[in-house]
Amino acid sequence: MLVLTRKVDESVNIGDDIVIKVVEVNGLNIKLGIEAPRHVKVYRGEIYEKIREENLKSALGRSSDLSNAAALWKRAGSKE
């Protein structure tokens, strides 16, 4: 992990098209401005973690849903 010290109005560049700028410091709170292309998704850490968890749940749910659907299909086919 790279750790940097920045003051208000100072920035950090990531690659050629992402800039993170310190906008304001108020006690323990720091306000950051992020300039990135529209195709780059930028999330707060806690939001990103929730999205990741929901995607994992969804992927696992789909697998069991598919198994349940296959079992129902087999049962329906055996009744004919």
C-alpha positions in Angstrom: 0.0 0.0 0.0 1.3 3.4 -0.9 0.7 6.0 1.8 1.0 9.7 0.9 0.6 12.9 2.8 -1.4 15.6 0.9 -2.6 19.0 1.8 -5.8 20.8 0.7 -5.8 21.3 -3.1 -3.0 18.8 -3.6 -3.8 15.7 -5.7 -2.7 12.2 -6.6 -2.8 10.9 -10.2 -3.6 7.3 -11.0 -2.6 6.5 -14.5 -3.4 9.1 -17.1 -7.0 9.7 -16.4 -7.8 9.4 -12.7 -7.1 12.3 -10.3 -7.8 12.3 -6.5 -7.7 15.7 -4.9 -8.0 16.7 -1.3 -10.8 19.2 -1.3 -11.3 19.9 2.4 -10.0 18.8 5.8 -12.2 19.3 8.8 -11.0 17.7 12.0 -10.9 13.9 11.4 -13.0 14.2 8.2 -11.3 14.6 4.8 -13.3 15.5 1.7 -11.9 14.0 -1.5 -12.7 14.9 -5.1 -12.3 12.1 -7.7 -12.0 12.8 -11.4 -12.3 9.6 -13.5 -13.7 8.6 -16.9 -17.4 7.7 -16.9 -16.7 4.1 -17.5 -14.7 3.8 -14.3 -16.9 2.8 -11.4 -16.1 4.7 -8.2 -17.6 3.5 -4.9 -17.1 4.1 -1.2 -15.5 1.1 0.4 -18.5 0.0 2.4 -20.8 0.3 -0.6 -18.4 -1.7 -2.8 -18.4 -4.4 -0.1 -22.2 -4.6 -0.1 -22.3 -4.8 -3.8 -19.8 -7.6 -3.8 -21.7 -9.5 -1.1 -25.0 -9.2 -3.0 -23.4 -10.3 -6.3 -22.0 -13.4 -4.5 -25.4 -14.2 -2.9 -27.1 -13.7 -6.3 -24.6 -16.0 -8.0 -25.1 -18.7 -5.4 -28.8 -18.3 -5.5 -29.0 -18.7 -9.2 -27.2 -22.0 -9.0 -29.6 -23.5 -6.5 -32.6 -22.0 -8.4 -31.4 -23.8 -11.5 -31.1 -27.0 -9.6 -34.6 -26.6 -8.2 -36.0 -25.8 -11.7 -34.3 -28.9 -13.1 -35.8 -31.1 -10.4 -39.2 -29.7 -11.1 -38.8 -30.3 -14.8 -37.8 -33.9 -14.2 -40.8 -34.4 -11.9 -43.2 -32.8 -14.4 -41.7 -35.0 -17.2 -42.1 -38.2 -15.2 -45.8 -37.6 -14.7 -46.7 -37.7 -18.4 
